C-alpha cells in the first residue's frame, strides 16, 4: 500500500486505488480527456477513489460542485462514504421525494466549500433543467455510478446524461461491467464520457464495429477485425482493475441493510406468505411455484 501523500481522504489507499487516482487526475489536469472511466470490479474501491479525485480537484480550485448520479438503492451509501473518508470541507444533499422537493433541496444547497448533490438516474431527465442550471453556476464534476445504466443510447435517462455531460467540466464513470450484455453497450456510456472516442452517432458507431445478423438483421455482432480497435479505444480513457489483480484487497465484508416496507407492501407480502403456507399444507407446491413465489416476494 502507498502512503497517504496528497490524497485528501482519511484512509490509506491500496496500490490500485492510488494508481487509479493519479491516472484520472493526469487525464483531467493535462487536458488528455475531461472524461475518465474507472472500470473496477465491485469491491475494488471505486467510491473511495472517486472521493479522493473530487477532493483534489476541489482543493486545487478546479471544481466547486459535484453531481453524483446513482441507482436509488445506493444514494445513501455515497453520503456515508463521504462522511467516513472525505478529508476536506463539503456540503452534501441527497435529492429524494417528489420532483418539487428534489428541486427545492437542490436550490438550497449552498456554501463556500464543495457542494455535492446525489440523485438517482430516473430523476435526471425529470429535473434536467434544474440540474443544468445548478451545474452552470460553477465548475463541476459528474460522477456516474454504475455507469452501465447508460448502456441504451436512446432512453430518456441516457439522453439527459449526454446533455448534462456536455455542461460538466469533468466526468467520471464508475462500473465493473461496462459490457453487460453486448459490446455495443459501450457507445452510450462513452458518449457521456467523451464523444471524441466513438463519436456522437450511434448508427455510425454500429456500422463501423458491428455486423447486423439474425431475423430482420437486428442483432449486432462485433466484427472480429474491429475487436482490437474497440478494446483499445475503451481503455484509452479508462483504468481497469479486477479483484484477482488487486492482491492487497482485504477480506470481503458483508453488510446487511434492513429496508422497511410501506404498509400496503407489507400487507401484500404477509398475504403472499400466508397463501404459500396454505399451498404447502395442501401439497400443491412445485419447483415452478416456489420460484414464482420467491420472485413475487422479492418484488
C-alpha positions as CSV (number, residue, x, y, z in Angstrom):
1,X,0.0,0.0,0.0
2,X,1.0,3.6,-0.6
3,X,1.4,6.4,1.8
4,X,-1.4,8.9,2.0
5,X,0.6,11.5,0.1
6,X,-1.7,14.2,-1.3
7,X,-4.9,12.2,-1.3
8,X,-7.5,14.2,0.6
9,X,-9.0,11.2,2.3
10,X,-8.9,9.8,5.8
11,X,-7.7,6.4,4.7
12,X,-4.6,4.8,3.3
13,X,-5.3,3.7,-0.3
14,X,-4.4,0.4,-1.8
15,X,-2.0,0.3,-4.7
16,X,-4.6,0.1,-7.4
17,X,-6.7,2.9,-5.9
18,X,-3.6,5.2,-5.8
19,X,-2.8,4.3,-9.4
20,X,-6.4,5.0,-10.5
21,X,-6.5,8.3,-8.6
22,X,-3.2,9.5,-10.2
23,X,-4.2,8.4,-13.7
24,X,-7.6,10.1,-13.6
25,X,-6.1,13.3,-12.4
26,X,-3.4,13.2,-15.0
27,X,-6.1,13.0,-17.7
28,X,-8.1,15.8,-16.2
29,X,-5.3,18.2,-15.5
30,X,-3.3,17.6,-18.7
31,X,-6.3,18.0,-20.9
32,X,-5.9,14.5,-22.3
33,X,-9.6,14.0,-21.7
34,X,-12.3,15.6,-19.5
35,X,-13.9,12.2,-19.1
36,X,-12.5,9.1,-17.5
37,X,-13.8,5.7,-16.6
38,X,-12.9,3.6,-13.5
39,X,-13.6,0.1,-14.8
40,X,-13.1,-1.5,-11.4
41,X,-14.9,-4.6,-10.2
42,X,-17.2,-4.5,-7.2
43,X,-15.1,-4.4,-4.0
44,X,-12.1,-2.6,-5.6
45,X,-12.9,0.7,-4.0
46,X,-14.3,2.9,-6.9
47,X,-16.1,5.2,-4.5
48,X,-13.1,5.9,-2.3
49,X,-11.0,6.7,-5.4
50,X,-13.8,9.0,-6.7
51,X,-14.0,10.8,-3.4
52,X,-10.2,11.4,-3.5
53,X,-10.4,12.7,-7.1
54,X,-13.3,15.1,-6.3
55,X,-11.4,16.3,-3.2
56,X,-8.2,17.0,-5.0
57,X,-10.0,18.8,-7.9
58,X,-11.8,20.9,-5.3
59,X,-8.7,21.8,-3.2
60,X,-6.9,22.7,-6.4
61,X,-9.8,25.1,-7.2
62,X,-10.8,23.3,-10.4
63,X,-14.3,22.5,-9.3
64,X,-16.8,23.7,-6.7
65,X,-19.6,21.2,-7.1
66,X,-20.2,17.5,-7.8
67,X,-23.3,15.8,-9.1
68,X,-23.4,12.1,-8.3
69,X,-25.9,10.0,-10.3
70,X,-26.5,6.5,-8.9
71,X,-29.2,3.9,-8.5
72,X,-31.8,4.8,-5.9
73,X,-30.8,1.9,-3.7
74,X,-27.3,3.2,-3.1
75,X,-27.8,7.0,-2.8
76,X,-27.3,6.9,1.0
77,X,-24.1,4.9,0.6
78,X,-22.4,8.0,-1.0
79,X,-23.4,10.1,2.0
80,X,-21.8,7.5,4.3
81,X,-18.7,7.2,2.3
82,X,-18.0,11.0,2.1
83,X,-18.7,11.3,5.8
84,X,-16.2,8.4,6.5
85,X,-13.4,9.3,4.1
86,X,-13.5,12.9,2.8
87,X,-10.7,15.0,4.3
88,X,-12.0,18.3,3.0
89,X,-15.0,20.6,3.6
90,X,-18.2,19.8,1.7
91,X,-21.9,20.1,1.9
92,X,-23.9,17.0,0.6
93,X,-27.6,16.7,-0.1
94,X,-29.5,13.6,-1.4
95,X,-32.3,14.6,-3.7
96,X,-35.3,12.5,-2.7
97,X,-39.1,12.8,-2.5
98,X,-41.2,14.4,-5.2
99,X,-39.8,16.3,-8.1
100,X,-40.7,19.6,-6.4
101,X,-38.9,18.5,-3.2
102,X,-35.8,17.5,-5.1
103,X,-35.7,20.8,-6.9
104,X,-36.1,22.7,-3.6
105,X,-33.3,20.7,-2.0
106,X,-31.0,21.5,-4.9
107,X,-31.8,25.2,-4.7
108,X,-31.0,25.4,-1.0
109,X,-27.7,23.6,-1.5
110,X,-25.3,26.4,-0.7
111,X,-21.9,27.0,0.9
112,X,-18.4,28.2,0.1
113,X,-17.0,24.7,0.2
114,X,-17.6,21.8,-2.2
115,X,-21.3,21.3,-2.9
116,X,-22.4,17.7,-3.6
117,X,-25.8,16.7,-4.9
118,X,-26.7,13.0,-5.1
119,X,-29.6,11.9,-7.3
120,X,-31.0,8.8,-8.9
121,X,-30.9,8.1,-12.6
122,X,-34.6,8.4,-13.3
123,X,-34.7,11.9,-11.9
124,X,-32.0,13.2,-14.2
125,X,-34.4,13.8,-17.1
126,X,-37.3,14.7,-14.9
127,X,-35.5,17.6,-13.3
128,X,-32.9,18.0,-16.0
129,X,-33.3,21.8,-16.4
130,X,-32.8,22.4,-12.7
131,X,-29.7,20.2,-12.7
132,X,-28.4,22.0,-15.7
133,X,-28.8,25.4,-14.0
134,X,-27.1,24.2,-10.9
135,X,-24.1,22.8,-12.8
136,X,-23.8,26.0,-14.8
137,X,-23.3,28.0,-11.6
138,X,-19.7,26.8,-11.2
139,X,-17.1,24.3,-12.3
140,X,-18.5,20.8,-11.9
141,X,-17.7,17.1,-11.9
142,X,-20.3,14.5,-12.6
143,X,-19.8,11.0,-11.1
144,X,-21.8,8.4,-12.9
145,X,-22.0,5.4,-10.5
146,X,-23.0,2.1,-12.0
147,X,-22.4,3.7,-15.4
148,X,-23.6,0.7,-17.4
149,X,-27.1,2.1,-16.6
150,X,-26.5,4.3,-19.6
151,X,-25.9,1.3,-22.0
152,X,-29.0,2.1,-24.1
153,X,-28.3,5.2,-26.1
154,X,-31.9,6.4,-26.7
155,X,-33.5,6.2,-23.3
156,X,-34.6,9.4,-21.5
157,X,-32.0,8.9,-18.8
158,X,-29.1,8.4,-21.3
159,X,-30.1,11.3,-23.4
160,X,-30.3,13.6,-20.3
161,X,-26.9,12.4,-19.1
162,X,-25.4,13.0,-22.5
163,X,-26.6,16.6,-22.4
164,X,-25.6,17.2,-18.7
165,X,-22.2,15.7,-19.5
166,X,-21.6,18.4,-22.0
167,X,-22.1,21.0,-19.3
168,X,-19.8,19.5,-16.7
169,X,-16.1,20.4,-16.7
170,X,-15.2,16.8,-15.7
171,X,-16.9,13.4,-16.0
172,X,-16.2,10.2,-14.1
173,X,-17.9,6.9,-14.9
174,X,-17.8,4.0,-12.5
175,X,-18.6,0.4,-13.4
176,X,-17.2,-3.0,-13.1
177,X,-19.2,-4.3,-16.1
178,X,-19.1,-1.7,-18.9
179,X,-20.3,-4.5,-21.2
180,X,-23.3,-6.1,-19.5
181,X,-24.9,-7.9,-22.4
182,X,-23.1,-7.0,-25.7
183,X,-20.2,-4.8,-26.8
184,X,-22.5,-2.2,-28.4
185,X,-23.3,-1.2,-24.8
186,X,-20.2,1.0,-24.6
187,X,-21.3,3.6,-27.1
188,X,-23.8,5.5,-24.9
189,X,-21.5,5.4,-21.8
190,X,-18.6,6.9,-23.8
191,X,-20.9,9.4,-25.4
192,X,-21.4,10.7,-21.9
193,X,-17.7,10.5,-21.0
194,X,-16.0,11.8,-24.2
195,X,-17.8,11.8,-27.6
196,X,-14.5,12.0,-29.3
197,X,-13.8,8.4,-28.6
198,X,-16.7,6.8,-30.5
199,X,-18.4,9.9,-32.0
200,X,-21.9,11.2,-31.5
201,X,-23.7,9.0,-34.0
202,X,-24.9,5.6,-32.7
203,X,-25.5,4.3,-36.2
204,X,-22.0,5.3,-37.5
205,X,-20.5,3.5,-34.5
206,X,-22.7,0.4,-35.1
207,X,-21.9,0.3,-38.8
208,X,-18.1,0.6,-38.1
209,X,-17.8,-2.1,-35.4
210,X,-20.7,-4.5,-35.9
211,X,-22.5,-6.7,-38.4
212,X,-26.3,-7.0,-38.2
213,X,-27.4,-10.6,-38.3
214,X,-30.4,-12.7,-37.2
215,X,-34.0,-12.4,-38.1
216,X,-34.6,-9.0,-39.7
217,X,-30.9,-8.1,-39.3
218,X,-31.5,-6.6,-35.8
219,X,-28.8,-8.4,-33.8
220,X,-25.4,-6.6,-33.7
221,X,-22.3,-8.9,-33.7
222,X,-18.9,-7.4,-33.2
223,X,-16.7,-7.6,-36.3
224,X,-13.6,-9.8,-35.4
225,X,-11.2,-7.5,-37.2
226,X,-12.6,-4.5,-35.3
227,X,-12.3,-6.0,-31.8
228,X,-8.7,-4.8,-31.1
229,X,-9.6,-1.2,-32.1
230,X,-12.8,-1.2,-29.9
231,X,-10.9,-2.6,-26.9
232,X,-8.0,-0.1,-27.4
233,X,-10.5,2.8,-27.5
234,X,-12.4,1.6,-24.4
235,X,-9.2,1.6,-22.4
236,X,-7.8,4.8,-23.9
237,X,-9.6,6.8,-21.2
238,X,-10.1,4.2,-18.5
239,X,-8.4,2.5,-15.6
240,X,-9.1,-1.2,-15.3
241,X,-8.9,-3.3,-12.1
242,X,-10.1,-6.7,-11.2
243,X,-10.3,-8.3,-7.8
244,X,-7.9,-11.1,-8.9
245,X,-5.3,-8.4,-9.8
246,X,-5.7,-6.5,-6.6
247,X,-3.9,-8.9,-4.4
248,X,-3.7,-6.4,-1.5
249,X,-7.5,-6.2,-1.0
250,X,-8.8,-7.0,2.5
251,X,-11.4,-9.8,3.0
252,X,-14.9,-9.2,1.8
253,X,-17.2,-7.6,4.4
254,X,-20.9,-8.4,4.1
255,X,-23.2,-5.6,5.1
256,X,-26.9,-6.3,5.8
257,X,-29.2,-3.4,5.1
258,X,-32.7,-3.6,6.5
259,X,-35.5,-1.9,4.5
260,X,-38.9,-1.1,6.0
261,X,-41.8,-1.9,3.7
262,X,-44.7,0.5,3.3
263,X,-47.9,-0.6,5.0
264,X,-49.6,-1.6,1.7
265,X,-46.5,-3.5,0.6
266,X,-46.2,-5.3,3.9
267,X,-49.9,-6.4,3.7
268,X,-49.3,-7.9,0.3
269,X,-46.2,-9.6,1.5
270,X,-47.9,-11.2,4.5
271,X,-50.8,-12.3,2.4
272,X,-48.5,-14.0,-0.1
273,X,-46.6,-15.7,2.8
274,X,-49.9,-16.9,4.2
275,X,-51.1,-18.2,0.9
276,X,-47.8,-20.0,0.4
277,X,-48.1,-21.9,3.7
278,X,-51.7,-22.9,2.7
279,X,-50.5,-24.3,-0.6
280,X,-47.7,-26.1,1.3
281,X,-50.2,-27.7,3.6
282,X,-52.3,-28.8,0.7
283,X,-49.4,-30.4,-1.1
284,X,-49.7,-28.0,-4.0
285,X,-46.1,-27.0,-4.2
286,X,-43.9,-27.5,-7.2
287,X,-40.5,-26.1,-8.2
288,X,-42.1,-23.7,-10.6
289,X,-44.5,-22.4,-7.9
290,X,-41.6,-21.9,-5.5
291,X,-39.7,-19.8,-8.0
292,X,-42.8,-17.8,-8.8
293,X,-43.5,-17.1,-5.1
294,X,-39.9,-16.1,-4.4
295,X,-39.9,-13.7,-7.3
296,X,-43.2,-12.1,-6.1
297,X,-41.9,-11.8,-2.6
298,X,-38.7,-10.0,-3.8
299,X,-40.9,-7.7,-5.9
